[in-house]
């Protein structure tokens, strides 16, 4: 085979490979568009009947065919916020310990345990939360928290509720956050940390002024990864949140999330309007996830521009 023939064959192979990559990339856009179209078309009976009031209404009454998403949206946001508030500082501390302070053999053992936590199915977390953690909350933690002032920790100690679901979610996203943060801190150039330590900086100063700023983009990415996992979690939350369609000021009160509502009621949807309302809930969850991804990209670009200055 001559050189010209081989060159022509290689160019043709390059064109074929290029088109394969284009088709694969375009298929993701088509898939997202198809999912969005399917959700909107199936949710249209609910959209056309309730309009924007579906998002602001707390009603969920299949007997009267009155449906609203406000309580589900509220429960989703509150349980996710609790999970992030608890998991972020703990994950950050574990990741810093593994990369900066722990001896190698301890780091391997703890790292393996973190990876094992990530591999536990969500339904196991839910069962453990219902049969072990919820009774502990009811008998020990909630009575103690009830002594604190304010409405957040008022009401009956039921065990299950918004606070319990948030804590279980925190346990679930903690290994994911820790694993990503550990990898981010491991990529900090040793010359930076060693130089700072050589100039007399304390371990806290090295962490605060070197490790965290260097890995800030990765830490933000880890946060949004955990946020996405928490928002879409279904089974574990369904076990421990109480599944009540209402908005309460107390974290002890039962509630629900979008995902738990879908899991509880979709199989029992006995009317086209109820099915459409549930699909509209799925559409709202899709929109929330999309907004989070957009905000994550904008934030990461902003950080990149700041670091480039």
N, C-alpha and C positions, 0 to 999 in steps of 0.2 A: 504493500500500500504506500503510495507516494505521500510526500509531506502535505501537498494541497488537499488530497483526499482526506487525510487524517484531520487536518485543520477544519475542513468543511463538516466532517462528522462531529467534531467537538463542538463547533458552533451550533449545530442542530441540537445536540444533546443539551447544551446550555439553554437554548430557547425552550426546549421541552421542560427542563427542570424549572425554569423561570415561570412558565405558565402553570406548572403544578403548584408552586408556592403561591401564585396569585389566586388560583382557585381555592386552595386551602384557606387563605386569609379571607377571601370573599365569603366563604361558606360560614364563617363565624358571624359576619354581619347579617347574612341571610337568616341564620338560625335565630339570632336575637330579634330580627324583624318579624320572623314567623311566630315566635313565642308572643311577642307584643301584640301582633294582630289577632292571634288566637284568643288571648286573654281579653282584649277589648271587644271582640265580636261576641264572645260568650257572656261577657259581663254587661253588654249593652242594655238588656232589659232592666237591670238594676240601675245603671247609669241614667237611663232615660226617665225612670220613675222617681228616683230620689235626688238626682243631681248632686250638687256640691253638699247638700245637706247630709248625704251619706257619711261624709268625713267628719262632720261636726255633731252628729246625733249619737247619743248613748243608748238608744232603744235597740233591743234585739228580742223581738217577740214574734216567733213563727206563727202563733195563733192569729195575730192581727196583721201578719205580713208587714211588719215594721222592722227595718234593719238599719243599723248605724255602725260605723267603724271606730268611733271616737275612743271607746273603752279599750278596744284591741290595740289601737295605735298608742294610746297612753301606756298600756301595760308593756308593750314592746319597747318603748323608749325608756321607761323607768327601770325595767329589769336589766336592760342593756347598760344603762348608766351605772347602776349598782355594780354590775359585773366589771366594768372598766375601772371604776373607782377603786375597787378592791384588788383586781388582778394586776393593773399596771405597776404600782409601786413594788408589789411583791415580785413580779417577774423581773423588773429592773434590778432589784436587789440580788435575786438569785443569779441572773446573768452576770452581774459584776463580780459576785463571789466566785463563780466558776471560771471566769477569765482572768481575774486580777489577784485573787487572794487564796484560793483553794490549792492545795498540793495536787499534782496531776492525778494521783490515784483516787483522791476524794472527788475531783472534778469528773472523772470517768464514772464513778458510782452514781453520783447525783445526776449527771447527765443521762445515764441510762434510765434512772427512775423517772425523770422528766419525760423521756421518750415513751416509757411504758404508760404513763398517765395519758399521753396523747393518743395512744392506741386503744384505750378503753372505749367500747361503744357507748353512745349517748344514753341508750336505754338502761345501761347498768348504772350510770350516774343517776338517772331518774329513779330507779328502784331503790338505790342506796339512800337517795334523798328522801323518799317517801317513808321508808321503813326504819331508817336509822337517824338521819339528820333532822327530819321534821319533828319527831318526838323530843329530840334534844332541844330544838328551838322552842317547842311548846313548854317544856318543863324547866329549862335552865336559862337560855339566852333571852327569850322574849320577856319573861318576868323581870329580868335585870334591866333590859333596855326600857321597859315601861316606866321605870323610875326617872328617866330623863325627861326634862321639860319639852313641851311642844307637841304638835299633833302627829308627827311622823311615827312615833312609837306608842301611839295610843290604841285603845281597843282591846278586844279579847285576844288572848294568846292561842291561836288555832294550830300553830305549827306550820301548816302550809300557807302560802301567801306570796306577795310580791318580794319581800325581803329574802325569803327562803329560795325562791327561784333565782334571784340575783346572785346569791352566794353560790348556788350550784353552777350557774353559768360562769361565775368567776373561776371556779375550780376547773371547768371544762376548757376555758380559753387560756388559762395560765400556762400550760405546757407549750402551746403554740407560740404565745408571746415570748416565753423564756427561750425557746429554741432559736427563734429569729434574732432576738436581742443578743444572745450568746454569740451567734455567728457574726453579728454586726460588730460587737466589741472585739472579737478575735481578729478582725481585719484592721484594727488600729495599728499603725506602724510602730514597732517596738522602739524605734529611734526617738519618736516623739515622747512616749511615756518615760523612757530611760533618761532622756535629756531633761525633762521636767523634774524627775526625781533627783537627778544629779545637781540641779540648781537649788535644791532644798525644798521643793514642793512636797506637801504631805500627800498621803494617799487620797484623801478627799479632794484636794486641789487638782491632782492629776485626773481624777475621775470627772470632776465638774468642768474643768477647763480644757481637757484634752479628749478623753474617751467619749463623753456625751456629745460635745460639738462635732467631733469627727464622724460619729455615727448617727447624727440627728435624722438624716433622711431615712436611714434604715429603721430607726426607732418609730418614726411616723408611719412608715409602711407596715411595721409590725402592729401598731395600734389599730390601723384600719383593717388589717387582716383579722385581728381579734374582734373588732366591731362587726365585721361581716359575718363571722362565725356565730356571734352571740345573737344577732338580729334574726338569723334564719333558723336557729335551733328550735326543734319541735318536741321530740319525745321527752327529754329530760324536764323541760319546762311544763309540759302537760301533766306530768306526775305531781308536781309540787306547787303549782301556782294557784290552785283552787278552782280555776275555770268558772269565774263569775263575771258576767257582763255588767260591770259598773266601774265608776271612777271613785276611788276613795282617797282621802288625804293621808291615811295611815299605811305604812309599809307592812303592817301585820295583816291587812285585809286581803282576802282573796281577790284575784283579778284574772286577766287573760291576755294573751298576745295574739297577733295575727296568725302565727304558725300554730299555736295550740287550738285556736278556734277552728281552723281548717282541719286539723287532725281529729277534733272531737265531733264535728258536725257534717263533714262532707259526705260520709257514707250514709248518713241518715237524712240527707236533703230530700224531702218528699214533694217539693214543688219547684217549678222552673224558676220562680223569683228567688227562692232561698238559694238555689244552686248558683244563680247569677250573682247574688250578693256575696256568696263565698268566693266566687271567681274574682269579683271586684276587690275583695280583700287581698287575694293573691296579686292582683294588678298593683295595688297600693304597696305591697311588700316589694314587688319588682321595682317600682318607682323609687322607693326609699333606698334600696340597694344601689340603684343606678346613680342617684344623687350622691350617695356616699362615695362611690367610685370617682365621680367627677370632682368632688371636693378634695379627695385624696390626691388626684393628679394635679389639681391647681395648687394645692399646698406644697407638694413636692417640687413643682416647677418654681414656686416662689422661693423655697429654700435653696434650690440650685442657683437661682439668680443672685441671692444674697451671698452665698458662698463663693460665687465667681467674682464678686466685686473686690 
